């Protein structure tokens, strides 16, 4: 007989609230991502024949009349919640629900268990054996009924279950440093206590940690081999993070080192040692290309004098005594070095052997040998087709040799001396060739066996690279203009290169090569530009990009300072001097300001060997403008009354002697050579005999110091 259970009003109100809550939760609050629905089902055991049980499923009633599988009427979307409870027990029995509530994931629910037993219900305990525990563990049955254990042995959960009820034992909290596994952990109560759940605990393996860090500075295409603790080699080909393949146990020590260095590179390790207590990621390996010192031996330097050496156009080194020397700046591996003499000692010539190469180890075999010797001056006389030749006295004054002149071609316009001071070349403007001479022991010129070499249609100037292997002649009229290219043989004779010429701007007037021998510059008188070139390993010129830079009007002369950092161009028609910096690629960039004023018709410019002073010959001003050179290369006119110094009539080409003591300048209007000493602050002072006689119409001038 079924009895209706009466509830007071308050109790009924609470039941109604619970029912509404179930209905609301059954509707769900999440919007499904699609139209897929899922069912809620389970299994009923122990229901006596002829009885029934009433379920409340999300607030809806459903009656079951026999044991076995059942499916509720619910169809729910993902994210919806479900709740199943017994609203009416069967007669003479008590039923219990397991897994009766939850949230739909993305599959049907089929794990609800309802177990019925005669009333009063017979219950059974769930337990088993725990082994190997070292610490404490928390077990659960059916995701609840937590049981904390701190020793191995038998255990029993506090909450018994009715017959046919499902049980599922799990580990909620593992012991520290151990992992416990389960056997016979789930099933259905079969009318007896469950005591065969087995919990076995084993110690976890000791932790291991990786050793690594980052690599920086490794050149592309190179590799470095690292080691940890003298082994576990790790080859790295790229910068970035790295990790050794072998992990270390906790508290193990590690030492990272470089087993194999890259080529011409040294890699160093920081934060490379320690004890592993976690993964190590802060080992820093830094690579840097090797740099080597450059040095050698100086011999023959006179007492009381000094010589200034340079490496790669800089790193000046002043030496006052013979003996070993080393430049202050090392040279990076694979980079060239070129030791040269910047300032010669007074009345001596120092030459360099073994002075250039590519740094691949410490260089200590550069030999600088100084010998005493006179200086000589040679002047091209355009009107008389001769070269005047002079010796420089101890006071700097010029003395004509005997004979005083040697013959040239027609209208010699420019004269140059090779870097070794063994050969002299004269550009003959009207006979379109170059006269070639050797310098004798007394400084006198002797024509070579091949006295001349052809040079275009109107050659105007010539220069020789610092190695003395290549010569370049500007052809004023060829094309719009051209540079004729020559190699210099063992005896000094010129031979045209396979590419005999390269183009210039309009009417090239003058050419020079920078102290490193990497770049050449030509002033184009007809279009007011400077052509710029790189010099290849075979001496051939290649135009830069851009091929030209703008200068003033009527460009006539260009010179480079001894450091190779700055260039100066005399502009005869705009009465100023353009000034440039020389970039890493040799390209010229105008300074700010781009020009400085000169005198009337500036025609040539020179820089003293110290790089501190510049002098400009003013053709129609009949004087010399004097400048100091700032640390940024900019020219500043010297203060009055030293802004200019008088010259002869129509001064043309100005030059300094290698010792940096004297300045000489041709005067085409009165057939003389002005001669000055360089005083304090770079100020020029005319010598006691201010001029020396030359031939007719002197133009070019050069100084030799064998």
C-alpha positions in Angstrom: 0.0 0.0 0.0 1.4 3.4 -1.0 1.2 6.2 1.5 1.3 9.9 0.5 3.6 11.8 2.7 2.1 15.1 4.1 4.4 18.1 4.4 3.8 21.3 6.3 3.5 24.5 4.2 7.1 25.6 4.8 8.4 22.2 3.7 6.2 22.3 0.6 7.5 25.7 -0.3 11.1 24.5 -0.1 10.2 21.6 -2.3 8.6 23.9 -4.8 11.7 26.1 -4.8 14.0 23.1 -5.4 11.7 22.0 -8.2 12.0 25.5 -9.9 15.7 25.5 -9.4 16.0 22.1 -11.1 13.8 23.2 -14.0 16.0 26.3 -14.5 19.2 24.4 -14.3 17.9 21.9 -16.8 17.2 24.7 -19.3 20.9 25.6 -19.1 22.5 29.0 -19.4 25.0 28.4 -22.2 24.2 28.9 -25.8 25.1 25.6 -27.6 27.6 25.9 -30.4 25.4 23.6 -32.7 22.1 21.7 -32.6 23.5 18.4 -31.3 21.6 17.0 -28.3 22.5 14.2 -25.8 20.5 11.8 -23.7 20.7 11.0 -20.0 20.5 7.3 -19.0 21.6 4.8 -16.4 20.9 1.4 -14.7 18.5 0.4 -12.0 19.2 -2.7 -9.8 17.4 -4.5 -6.9 13.8 -3.3 -7.7 11.3 -5.9 -6.4 8.8 -7.3 -8.8 5.4 -5.5 -8.7 6.8 -2.3 -7.2 7.8 1.0 -8.9 10.0 3.9 -8.2 9.3 7.6 -9.2 12.2 9.7 -10.3 12.5 13.5 -10.6 14.5 14.3 -13.7 15.2 18.1 -13.9 11.9 18.5 -12.1 10.0 16.1 -14.4 8.5 12.8 -13.1 9.5 9.5 -14.6 8.3 6.1 -13.2 10.4 2.9 -13.5 8.8 -0.5 -12.8 11.6 -3.0 -13.3 15.4 -3.3 -12.9 17.7 -2.8 -15.8 18.8 0.0 -18.1 16.7 3.1 -18.5 16.7 6.4 -20.5 15.2 9.6 -19.3 13.1 11.8 -21.5 15.8 14.5 -21.4 17.6 15.6 -24.6 20.1 18.3 -23.7 22.7 20.5 -25.4 26.4 20.7 -24.5 26.8 22.8 -21.3 23.3 22.0 -20.0 23.1 20.6 -16.4 21.1 17.6 -15.3 19.8 16.4 -11.9 18.1 13.0 -11.1 16.6 12.3 -7.7 14.1 9.8 -6.2 10.8 11.5 -5.5 8.9 8.3 -4.4 10.6 5.1 -3.0 9.2 1.7 -3.9 7.2 -0.2 -1.3 9.3 -2.0 1.2 12.6 -0.8 -0.3 15.1 2.0 -0.1 16.8 3.1 -3.3 19.9 5.3 -3.7 21.3 7.2 -6.7 24.9 7.4 -7.7 26.2 9.9 -10.3 22.8 11.6 -10.4 23.8 15.1 -11.4 26.3 16.9 -13.7 26.8 18.9 -16.9 26.5 17.7 -20.4 29.9 17.7 -22.2 29.8 16.4 -25.8 28.5 12.8 -25.3 25.5 10.9 -23.9 25.3 10.4 -20.1 25.0 6.7 -19.3 26.6 6.3 -15.8 23.7 6.9 -13.5 23.3 4.1 -11.0 20.2 3.4 -8.9 20.5 0.6 -6.3 17.4 -0.7 -4.3 17.5 -2.9 -1.3 14.9 -4.2 1.1 13.9 -1.8 3.8 15.6 -1.4 6.2 18.6 -1.3 3.8 21.6 -3.6 4.2 24.8 -1.7 3.6 28.4 -2.8 3.0 31.8 -1.2 3.5 34.4 -0.3 0.8 38.1 -0.8 1.5 41.2 -2.7 0.8 45.0 -2.6 1.3 47.6 0.2 1.0 51.2 -0.7 0.4 54.5 1.2 -0.1 53.3 4.5 1.3 56.0 7.0 2.4 54.1 10.1 3.5 50.4 10.7 3.2 47.7 10.1 0.6 44.0 11.1 0.2 41.6 8.6 -1.4 38.1 9.1 -2.6 35.1 6.8 -3.3 32.7 7.9 -6.0 34.4 11.3 -6.1 33.8 11.9 -2.4 34.0 10.4 1.1 37.6 11.6 1.4 39.9 9.2 3.3 43.4 10.5 4.5 46.0 7.8 5.2 49.5 8.2 6.5 50.6 4.5 6.8 50.5 1.3 4.8 47.9 -1.3 5.8 44.2 -2.0 5.6 41.7 0.9 5.0 37.9 1.3 4.9 35.9 4.3 3.7 33.5 5.8 6.3 30.4 5.7 4.1 28.9 2.1 3.4 27.0 1.4 0.3 23.8 -0.6 -0.3 23.8 -3.8 -2.3 24.3 -3.3 -6.0 25.6 0.2 -5.5 28.5 1.3 -7.6 31.9 2.2 -6.1 34.9 3.8 -7.7 38.0 4.4 -5.6 40.5 7.0 -6.9 43.5 9.0 -5.6 42.7 12.6 -4.8 46.2 13.6 -3.5 49.4 11.7 -4.3 52.1 11.5 -1.6 55.1 13.9 -2.1 57.7 12.1 -4.2 55.6 9.1 -4.9 53.0 7.8 -7.3 50.3 5.5 -6.1 48.3 3.2 -8.5 45.1 1.3 -8.0 43.8 -2.2 -8.8 40.3 -3.6 -8.3 39.2 0.0 -7.6 35.8 0.0 -9.2 32.8 -2.3 -9.3 29.3 -3.0 -7.9 28.6 -4.1 -4.3 27.6 -7.8 -4.4 26.0 -8.3 -1.0 29.2 -8.3 0.9 31.9 -5.8 2.2 34.4 -4.9 -0.5 38.0 -5.4 0.8 40.1 -6.1 -2.3 40.9 -2.5 -3.5 44.7 -2.4 -3.8 46.6 0.8 -3.6 50.3 0.5 -4.4 52.8 3.4 -3.9 56.2 3.6 -5.5 58.9 6.3 -5.2 59.1 8.7 -8.2 62.4 8.7 -10.1 64.7 11.5 -8.9 64.2 14.8 -11.0 66.6 15.7 -13.8 67.3 19.2 -15.2 68.5 20.4 -18.6 71.6 22.7 -19.0 71.4 25.4 -21.7 71.6 29.1 -22.4 72.2 31.4 -25.4 74.9 31.9 -28.0 75.7 35.4 -29.6 78.3 36.7 -31.9 78.9 33.6 -34.0 79.7 34.6 -37.6 77.4 33.2 -40.3 78.7 30.0 -41.8 80.9 29.2 -38.7 80.3 26.7 -35.9 81.4 26.2 -32.2 81.5 23.0 -30.2 80.5 23.2 -26.5 80.9 20.7 -23.7 79.2 20.1 -20.4 81.3 18.5 -17.7 84.0 17.6 -20.2 81.6 15.7 -22.5 78.1 15.7 -24.1 79.5 17.7 -27.1 77.1 20.1 -28.7 77.8 21.7 -32.1 76.1 25.0 -32.7 75.9 26.6 -36.2 73.6 29.5 -35.4 73.2 32.1 -32.7 70.3 31.7 -30.3 69.2 29.4 -27.5 70.8 26.0 -26.9 70.3 23.0 -24.6 72.6 20.0 -24.0 71.1 16.6 -24.7 72.0 15.0 -21.4 70.0 16.1 -18.4 71.6 16.1 -14.9 70.2 14.9 -11.6 69.2 17.3 -8.8 72.1 18.9 -7.1 74.5 17.7 -9.8 77.2 20.1 -10.8 77.7 21.4 -14.3 80.6 23.1 -16.1 80.1 24.4 -19.7 83.2 25.0 -21.8 84.2 25.6 -25.4 85.7 22.4 -26.9 86.3 23.7 -30.4 86.6 27.4 -31.2 85.3 28.7 -34.6 87.8 29.8 -37.2 89.5 33.1 -36.3 86.9 33.6 -33.6 87.1 33.2 -29.8 84.0 32.3 -27.8 83.9 32.7 -24.0 81.4 31.3 -21.5 79.8 33.2 -18.6 77.5 31.7 -15.9 78.8 28.4 -17.1 79.2 26.6 -13.8 76.8 25.8 -10.9 74.6 23.2 -9.3 71.4 22.0 -11.0 68.4 22.7 -8.9 66.1 23.5 -11.8 66.4 23.7 -15.6 69.5 26.0 -16.3 68.9 28.5 -19.1 71.3 31.4 -18.3 74.6 30.0 -19.6 75.9 32.8 -21.9 78.3 32.0 -24.8 79.7 35.2 -26.5 81.8 35.0 -29.6 84.0 37.7 -31.0 86.2 37.7 -34.1 89.8 37.5 -33.1 91.9 40.7 -33.3 95.7 40.6 -33.7 98.4 43.1 -32.9 100.4 44.6 -35.7 104.0 45.5 -35.1 107.6 45.0 -36.1 111.0 46.6 -35.9 112.3 50.1 -36.7 115.9 50.5 -37.6 118.3 53.4 -38.7 116.3 56.3 -37.1 118.7 59.2 -36.3 118.9 60.4 -32.7 116.8 63.4 -32.0 114.3 62.7 -34.8 111.0 60.9 -35.0 109.0 59.0 -37.5 105.2 58.7 -37.5 103.8 55.4 -38.7 100.2 54.6 -39.6 98.2 51.4 -39.9 95.3 51.3 -42.3 95.3 55.1 -42.8 95.0 55.7 -39.0 96.2 54.5 -35.6 99.2 56.9 -35.7 102.3 55.7 -33.9 105.2 58.1 -33.2 108.6 56.5 -32.7 111.7 58.3 -31.5 114.1 55.4 -31.2 114.9 52.3 -33.2 113.7 49.0 -31.9 110.5 47.0 -31.7 107.0 48.6 -32.0 103.4 47.7 -31.9 100.4 49.7 -33.1 97.9 50.4 -30.4 94.9 49.0 -32.3 94.5 45.4 -33.1 93.2 44.3 -36.5 90.2 41.9 -36.7 91.0 38.5 -38.2 90.5 38.4 -41.9 90.8 42.1 -42.3 93.7 43.8 -44.1 96.5 45.7 -42.5 98.7 48.3 -44.2 101.6 49.9 -42.3 102.9 53.0 -43.9 105.0 56.0 -43.0 102.9 59.1 -42.3 105.6 61.6 -41.4 109.2 60.9 -42.4 112.0 62.0 -40.1 114.0 65.1 -41.1 116.5 64.3 -43.9 115.8 60.6 -43.8 113.6 58.3 -45.8 112.0 55.4 -44.0 110.6 52.5 -46.0 108.3 49.7 -45.0 108.7 46.0 -45.9 106.2 43.3 -44.9 103.9 46.1 -44.2 100.6 44.8 -45.6 98.6 41.6 -45.5 95.6 40.0 -44.0 95.5 39.5 -40.2 95.4 35.8 -39.3 97.8 35.8 -36.3 100.0 38.3 -34.4 102.1 40.3 -36.9 105.6 41.1 -35.7 107.6 41.2 -38.9 106.8 44.7 -40.2 110.2 46.2 -40.9 110.7 50.0 -41.1 114.2 51.0 -42.3 115.3 54.6 -42.2 118.2 55.9 -44.2 119.7 59.3 -44.7 119.2 61.0 -48.0 118.6 64.3 -49.7 115.3 65.5 -51.0 114.7 66.6 -54.6 112.2 68.8 -56.3 111.0 68.5 -59.9 109.1 71.2 -61.8 107.3 70.8 -65.2 107.9 73.9 -67.4 105.1 74.0 -70.0 106.6 76.9 -71.9 110.1 75.4 -72.4 109.2 71.7 -72.5 111.6 70.9 -69.8 111.7 69.7 -66.2 113.7 71.7 -63.7 115.5 69.6 -61.1 116.6 70.8 -57.6 118.1 69.5 -54.4 116.6 70.7 -51.1 119.2 72.1 -48.7 119.3 71.7 -45.0 117.4 75.0 -44.6 114.8 73.9 -47.2 116.0 76.2 -50.0 116.1 74.8 -53.6 119.4 74.6 -55.5 119.4 73.8 -59.2 121.2 70.6 -60.2 123.7 70.3 -62.9 122.2 70.1 -65.5 119.4 72.3 -64.3 116.8 70.8 -66.6 116.0 67.7 -68.7 113.9 67.6 -71.9 110.3 66.5 -71.9 107.6 66.2 -74.5 105.6 69.2 -75.7 104.1 71.4 -73.0 104.7 69.3 -69.9 101.9 70.1 -67.5 102.2 67.8 -64.5 104.9 65.9 -62.8 104.6 63.1 -60.2 107.0 60.9 -58.3 106.3 57.2 -57.4 106.0 56.3 -53.7 109.5 54.7 -53.6 111.0 58.0 -55.1 112.8 55.9 -57.8 110.8 57.1 -60.8 109.5 60.4 -62.1 106.7 60.8 -64.7 105.8 64.0 -66.6 102.5 64.5 -68.4 103.0 66.2 -71.8 99.7 68.0 -72.7 100.5 68.8 -76.3 102.4 65.7 -77.4 99.8 63.4 -75.7 102.2 61.2 -73.9 104.0 60.7 -70.6 107.8 61.0 -70.2 109.4 58.4 -67.9 112.6 58.9 -65.9 114.6 57.1 -63.3 116.0 59.1 -60.3 119.8 58.7 -60.0 121.8 58.6 -56.8 122.3 62.3 -57.0 118.6 63.0 -57.8 119.2 63.7 -61.5 116.6 62.4 -63.9 117.5 59.9 -66.7 115.0 59.0 -69.4 114.0 55.3 -69.4 114.9 53.1 -72.4 111.3 53.7 -73.4 111.3 57.4 -72.9 107.6 58.0 -73.4 104.2 56.2 -73.4 101.1 57.3 -75.2 98.5 59.1 -73.1 95.3 60.0 -75.0 94.5 63.3 -76.7 95.2 66.0 -74.0 96.6 64.5 -70.8 96.6 66.9 -67.9 97.6 65.1 -64.7 98.8 61.8 -63.2 98.8 60.0 -59.9 100.3 56.7 -58.6 98.7 54.4 -56.1 100.5 54.0 -52.7 101.8 50.5 -53.6 103.6 52.0 -56.6 102.1 49.3 -58.9 99.4 51.4 -60.8 99.3 54.7 -62.5 96.4 56.8 -63.7 96.4 59.7 -66.2 93.5 62.0 -66.8 92.7 62.8 -70.5 91.2 66.2 -70.7 89.6 66.0 -74.1 88.9 62.3 -74.7 85.2 61.4 -74.8 83.9 63.9 -72.5 86.9 62.7 -70.5 88.7 59.6 -69.5 91.2 58.1 -67.1 94.0 56.1 -68.7 95.1 53.1 -66.6 98.6 51.7 -66.5 100.6 49.1 -64.6 104.1 50.0 -63.4 106.7 47.3 -64.2 109.8 46.3 -62.2 111.8 49.1 -63.9 109.1 51.7 -63.5 107.9 51.6 -67.1 104.2 52.1 -67.7 102.1 49.5 -69.6 98.4 50.2 -70.4 96.0 47.8 -68.6 93.7 45.5 -70.6 91.0 48.0 -69.9 92.9 51.0 -71.1 90.5 53.7 -69.9 87.4 54.5 -67.9 85.0 57.4 -68.4 85.0 60.6 -66.3 82.9 63.8 -66.3 83.5 66.7 -68.7 87.1 67.8 -69.1 88.8 66.0 -66.1 91.6 68.2 -64.7 93.3 66.3 -61.9 93.3 62.9 -60.2 94.4 61.6 -56.8 94.3 58.2 -54.9 93.6 57.9 -51.2 96.4 56.8 -48.8 94.9 53.2 -48.5 95.0 52.7 -52.3 91.4 51.7 -52.4 89.8 54.8 -54.0 90.5 57.3 -56.7 88.9 60.8 -57.3 88.9 63.0 -60.4 87.8 66.6 -60.6 85.9 67.4 -63.8 86.6 71.1 -64.8 83.8 71.2 -67.4 80.8 70.2 -65.3 81.9 71.0 -61.7 81.8 67.5 -60.4 84.1 64.9 -58.8 84.1 61.4 -60.2 84.7 58.7 -57.6 86.1 55.2 -58.2 87.0 52.0 -56.3 90.4 50.4 -57.1 90.2 46.7 -57.7 92.8 44.1 -56.7 94.3 44.4 -60.2 94.4 48.2 -60.1 91.4 48.7 -62.4 89.0 51.5 -61.6 85.2 51.0 -61.1 82.8 53.9 -60.8 81.1 54.1 -57.4 77.4 54.5 -57.0 76.8 57.5 -57.4 79.5 57.9 -59.9 79.9 61.7 -59.2 79.4 64.3 -56.5 78.8 68.0 -57.0 81.6 70.4 -56.4 82.0 74.1 -57.2 82.4 75.8 -60.6 85.6 75.1 -62.5 87.0 72.3 -60.4 90.7 72.1 -60.9 92.4 70.1 -58.1 91.6 67.5 -55.4 93.7 66.3 -52.5 93.1 63.8 -49.7 94.3 64.4 -46.1 96.9 61.9 -44.7 94.3 60.0 -42.7 92.3 59.3 -45.7 89.1 60.7 -44.0 88.7 64.0 -45.8 88.9 65.4 -49.4 89.3 69.0 -50.6 88.6 70.4 -54.0 89.8 73.7 -55.4 87.1 75.5 -57.5 88.8 78.0 -59.7 85.7 79.7 -61.0 83.6 79.9 -57.8 86.6 81.0 -55.6 86.1 78.4 -52.9 87.1 75.0 -51.7 84.6 72.1 -51.5 85.2 69.9 -48.5 84.0 66.3 -48.0 84.2 63.4 -45.6 85.2 60.0 -47.1 82.8 57.2 -46.0 83.6 53.6 -45.3 83.0 52.7 -49.0 85.1 55.6 -50.2 82.1 57.8 -51.2 82.4 61.5 -50.7 79.8 63.3 -48.6 79.8 67.2 -48.5 80.6 68.6 -45.0 78.4 71.3 -43.4 79.2 73.8 -44.6 80.0 72.3 -48.0 82.5 75.0 -49.0 84.9 77.6 -47.6 86.0 80.7 -49.3 89.4 80.9 -50.9 91.2 83.7 -52.7 90.8 84.8 -56.4 90.8 81.7 -58.7 92.0 78.9 -56.4 93.7 76.4 -58.6 95.4 73.8 -56.3 95.3 72.7 -52.7 97.6 70.7 -50.4 97.6 69.3 -46.9 100.6 69.1 -44.7 101.8 65.6 -43.5 100.4 66.1 -40.0 96.9 66.7 -41.4 96.5 69.9 -39.4 96.9 72.5 -42.1 95.8 73.2 -45.7 97.1 75.6 -48.2 95.4 76.8 -51.4 97.2 78.5 -54.4 95.1 81.4 -55.8 96.0 81.8 -59.5 94.8 85.4 -60.0 95.1 86.4 -56.4 98.8 85.8 -56.5 98.8 84.5 -52.9 98.2 81.4 -50.8 95.2 80.9 -48.5 96.0 79.2 -45.2 93.7 77.1 -43.2 93.6 75.0 -40.0 91.9 71.6 -40.2 89.5 70.8 -37.4 88.9 67.4 -35.7 85.9 66.9 -38.1 88.0 67.8 -41.1 86.5 71.2 -41.7 88.7 74.0 -42.9 89.0 77.3 -41.0 90.9 80.3 -42.4 93.8 81.2 -40.3 93.3 84.5 -38.4 94.5 87.7 -39.9 97.2 88.6 -40.8 97.9 84.9 -41.6 94.7 84.4 -43.7 96.9 84.6 -46.8 100.6 84.8 -47.6 102.0 86.5 -50.8 103.2 84.4 -53.7 104.7 85.0 -57.1 102.7 85.8 -60.2 100.0 83.4 -61.1 100.8 80.6 -58.6 99.7 77.3 -60.0 100.6 74.0 -58.1 101.4 73.9 -54.4 102.9 71.0 -52.5 104.6 70.2 -49.1 107.8 68.2 -48.6 107.4 64.7 -46.9 109.1 66.0 -43.7 106.3 68.6 -43.2 108.8 71.4 -42.9 108.6 73.1 -46.3 106.0 74.2 -48.9 106.9 74.9 -52.6 104.7 76.4 -55.3 105.1 77.1 -59.0 104.4 80.6 -60.3 103.5 80.5 -64.0 103.5 84.3 -64.4 107.1 84.9 -63.4 108.8 81.5 -64.0 109.7 81.0 -60.4 109.1 78.6 -57.5 108.0 80.1 -54.1 109.5 78.5 -51.1 108.3 78.6 -47.5 109.0 77.1 -44.1 106.0 75.9 -42.0 106.1 77.7 -38.7 104.2 77.4 -35.5 100.5 77.0 -36.0 101.1 76.0 -39.6 101.8 79.6 -40.8 103.9 79.9 -43.9 107.0 82.1 -43.9 108.9 82.9 -47.1 112.5 81.7 -46.9 115.3 84.3 -47.0 115.4 83.6 -50.7 111.7 83.5 -51.3 111.8 82.1 -54.8 114.0 79.9 -57.0 114.1 80.3 -60.8 112.4 77.7 -63.0 111.9 77.3 -66.7 109.3 79.0 -68.8 105.7 78.7 -67.6 106.1 76.3 -64.7 103.0 74.3 -63.8 103.4 71.0 -62.0 105.7 70.3 -59.0 106.7 67.2 -57.1 109.1 66.3 -54.2 111.1 63.1 -54.0 112.8 61.7 -51.0 114.8 58.6 -52.0 
